[in-house]
Amino acid sequence: MNIGWPVAIVLVAIVLGGVSLLATWLAANSAAAVEEAKGRNGEQYRALSADYEKLAKETRDSLGAMLADMASLKTAVESMEQMMREVG
């Protein structure tokens, strides 16, 4: 069976139109899924960021307390060294 040029062009146009519609539909669904995933991940990121900020503050406070303890220990050791020099 032979088909003419006009019919072949129409068939090719229909196939290309169908493929382009399918590709457009798939791209739209994919973009919607990506946006939904970004929304979920954004919420998780905010929660993780808040936890990290809390941990950073606790660490900074602990470090300050540790530095104060180290300073008091340093003065105590220096006074003991001074007493040992005076005795020895």
C-alpha positions in Angstrom: 0.0 0.0 0.0 1.4 3.4 -1.0 0.5 6.6 0.7 1.0 9.9 -0.8 3.2 12.8 0.4 0.3 14.8 1.9 -0.9 11.9 4.0 2.7 11.1 5.1 3.2 14.7 6.2 -0.1 14.7 8.1 0.8 11.4 9.9 4.3 12.7 10.8 2.7 16.0 12.1 0.2 14.0 14.2 3.0 11.8 15.6 5.2 14.7 16.4 2.3 16.6 18.0 1.5 13.6 20.1 5.1 13.2 21.2 5.4 16.9 22.0 2.1 16.9 24.1 3.3 13.8 26.0 6.7 15.4 26.6 5.1 18.7 27.8 2.7 16.7 30.2 5.7 14.7 31.6 7.7 17.9 32.1 4.9 19.6 33.9 4.4 16.6 36.2 8.1 16.4 36.9 8.3 20.1 37.7 5.4 19.8 40.1 7.0 16.9 41.8 10.3 18.8 42.1 8.5 21.8 43.7 6.7 19.5 46.1 10.0 17.8 47.1 11.6 21.3 47.6 8.8 22.3 49.9 9.2 19.1 52.0 13.0 19.5 52.0 12.7 23.2 52.9 10.7 22.4 56.0 13.2 19.7 57.0 16.0 22.2 56.3 14.4 24.8 58.6 14.0 22.3 61.4 17.6 21.1 61.0 18.9 24.7 60.9 17.0 25.5 64.1 18.5 22.4 65.8 22.0 23.3 64.6 21.6 26.9 65.9 20.5 25.6 69.3 23.5 23.2 69.4 25.8 26.0 68.4 24.5 28.3 71.2 24.9 25.4 73.7 28.4 24.7 72.5 29.4 28.4 72.7 28.0 28.6 76.3 29.8 25.5 77.3 33.0 26.8 75.8 32.7 30.0 77.8 32.1 28.1 81.0 35.1 25.9 80.2 37.3 28.9 79.6 36.3 30.4 82.9 37.1 27.1 84.7 40.4 26.9 82.9 41.3 30.5 84.0 40.4 29.7 87.6 42.5 26.5 87.5 45.4 28.5 85.9 45.4 31.0 88.8 45.2 28.2 91.3 48.2 26.4 89.7 50.2 29.6 89.6 49.6 30.2 93.3 50.6 26.7 94.1 53.8 27.1 92.0 54.5 30.3 93.9 54.1 28.5 97.2 56.3 25.7 96.1 59.0 28.2 95.1 58.8 29.9 98.4 59.0 26.6 100.4 61.5 24.8 98.2 
